[in-house]
Every structure is written in structure tokens, then in C-alpha cells.
Amino acid sequence: MRHGKKHNHLGRKTAHRKAMLANMACSLIEHKRINTTVAKAKALRTFVEPLITKSKSDTTHNRRIVFSYLRNKYAVTELFREVSVKVADRPGGYVRIIKLGNRQGDNAPMAMIELVDYNELYDPKGNKAKKSTRRSRRGGKKKETTTAQVEETTTEEKSEE
């Protein structure tokens, strides 16, 4: 039975698990995207999202709380300077997990975990870049002649006045 089992222990003792998640969170903050197993990615998401929420309000107390989890002052500085500015208006869901398939050696399910606001290729609003469509040559020339005709008519009107 899984009564009261809130998180995955990942087959490690408490100190090892906390150290591993802290190292992975520091790497995620530094590189904005890391590859790991699906189970570790899900555990990392529950570890790092409250820290990103804390970083939204830059106080000494919040910095000390985040430092007690990460134990890396460079990662804390990066989190409070760059990451918190980008996620300031987001109400949650700061990381995205994308499944990549199975690892070759042991067939473990792999995933890429990334900070959502740092992926420029994927636009969460759904605004896709417009593809340029091929137009016929005749259509392009027609537009040019119409603009030339408009310019001639405006110059003729000015000369008449």
C-alpha cells in the first residue's frame, strides 16, 4: 500500500537524494535544460518549482531558504537575477518535461526537463511564424504598377491645383 507516500525515493537514502536533486536543480538553473530519466525529472520538478516561486520575491529570507536547498551561491544568484525576472508573470508551471525515449544501455525511459520561458522555438501562445507563400510573378508586377499609377495620379492632381 502507498498510504502517505508523497514522493519518489529514487532508490536512495535521504541525504543522497537531497544532494542529487540539489545538483540537478543547479544544473537546470545554469543550463536551462538537462537530460535525465523520467522519474528523476518528475522528482526534480517538485523540488525546483517551489524554489522558483520563492525567487519571485527577492528578499534576504527567501535567498537563505533557497540557498539551504541548493547549496550553490552561483545558482541562487542566477535564479534570483535572470530566471525570476522571466517567470515573474507566470502563475506556476515553470518547467516542462519532454519524454525522449529509452536509453540505449539499460532501456531506462529518458526525458528532457527545461525551463519553459527559455525555449524560443516553442511559443506557448500558439503564435507560429508565418511562412512566406509563393506568389505568381504577375501578381507582384501588378502591385508595382498600381503603386506607380497612384504616384502618377497624385502628382497630376498636385500640378492641376
N, C-alpha and C positions, 0 to 999 in steps of 0.2 A: 504494500500500500504506500501511496505517496502523500500521506497526510502531512501538511506543513512543509513540504519540500518546495522552497521558494526559488532556488537557483540550482543550476547545474554545477556539480563539484568538479567536473572535468578530470576525475581520476587523480586528484592531487590533494595534498594536505592544505590547510588553510593558508599558511604563510606562503607556500609555493604558489598557490592560486592567486593570492593578492599581489604578489610580486610580478607574476606573469601578466596579469591584467593591467597593472600599472605600467609595465614596459610596453605592452601593446597599445595602451592609450597614449603614451608619449610618442610612439612611432606614428600613430594615426594623426595626432595633432601636428607633428612635424611634417609628415609626408602627405597628409590629407587623404591617403588611400593606401590600404595594405591588403595583402592576400593571406588568408588563414583558413582553417577549417570552419565549417558551418556552425558547429557547436561553440567554438571559441568566439566566433563573430557575434553570435546571439548573446553570449555572456558579456562580451565587450560592450555591446550596445547598452545593456542595462547598467554597466559600470560607468560609461563615459557620458551618457546623456544627462544625468543629474549634475555632473561637473560642468558641462557646457551651460546648463541653466543657471548654475551658480555664477558663472563667469559674466553673465549679462549685467549684474550689478557689481561694479569694481570697488569693493571695499577691502580693507585690510583683513577683516574677519573672513570674508569669502576666499581671499587669496590663501590664507592659512589653512582653511578647510580643504581647498583643492590641493594645496601642497602636501597635506597629510596623506592624501590618496596617491598622488602621482610621484612624489619624492624626486622631482626634477625641476629645478627652478627655470630652466630654459623653456620647458614645455608649458609651465604655468604662465610665463611671460608671453609666449606665443598665443596661448589660449585667451588671455585677457586683452591682448593688444589687437590681434588680427581676427581671430575666429569669432569672438564675441561681437565685434562690430558687424560682421557679415550676417550673423544669425539674430541680430537684435529684434527684428520684427517677426521672426518665426516663432509660433507658439509651442513648438516641440518637433520631434521627428528630425533630429539633426543629422542622423547617419542613415545610410542606405546599404542594404546587404544584397549583393547580386551573386547568385549561385553560378559557379564556373564549371561544374562537372566534377569528376573524380580524379584524385591524384594518381599518378602512374604507379608509384611504388607500392602503396598499401591500399589503394582504392578508396581512400578517405574522401568524403564529399567536401569540396573546396568552395570558398566564397571570397568575394572581394567586398570589403567594407570601406565605405568612403563617406566623407562629409558632403552633405547634399549641396550646399551652396558653392562648393568649389569645382563642380563639374560644369564646364561651359558647353560641352557637347549636348547635354540633356537639359532642355528648358522645361521646368515643371509646369509652366503656364500653358504649354502646348503650342507656343508660337514657333512654327517651323519657318526656316529661312525660305523665301520664295525662290523657286527655281526659275532661271531665265528660260522663257519659251522661245522657240524658233519662229520667227515671223517671215513672211514672204518678202522678197525684195521689193515687190510692187507696193506693199503696204508701207514700207519705210520711206520710199520715194514720195508717196502720196502725202505723207505728213510733212516732208520737207517743202514740197511745193505749196502746201496750204499755208505754211508759216511765211514763205516768201510772198505769197499773194496777199496775205494780211498786212505785211510790212509795206507793200506797194500801195495798197488801198489807203493805209493811214498816212503815207507821205503825200498821196494825191489829195486827200482831204485837207491836210495842213496847207498845201500850196494853194488850194482854192480859196481858203479863208484869207 
